[in-house]
Amino acid sequence: MKELLNRVQATVSMEYERTAKKFGKANNGPHESYAVILEEFQEATDCATGFAFLLERFWHDVKNDCTTTRNGDLKEMQDRAEHAAAEWIQVAAMCHKATIKKETGGGE
């Protein structure tokens, strides 16, 4: 798990750098930070909701010895879990971005 966590943290850093190039290194303040974190959080939870539906359907099929949809559902569950992982990486990257102070560009 430690090795996986290290790779996730490296991926979070890469995602922050990617978005920093596109949208700037820092947010304009805590309101913007909240908004971008909330947006990514909602996308991640939407993935989890879709996964939960498929998991429930899979469990229903398992209990009823139904094998017709199992493999398709399992592939879709894997895809949704991977997509959710990517969304959570974006959440973490936006949390990191919220800690960066915006440079004012002026001297004293």
Summary of the structure (lengths in Angstrom):
residues: 108
radius of gyration: 18.8
end to end distance: 47.3
largest distance: 73.0
contacts: 264
relative contact order: 0.18
helix: 79%
strand: 0%
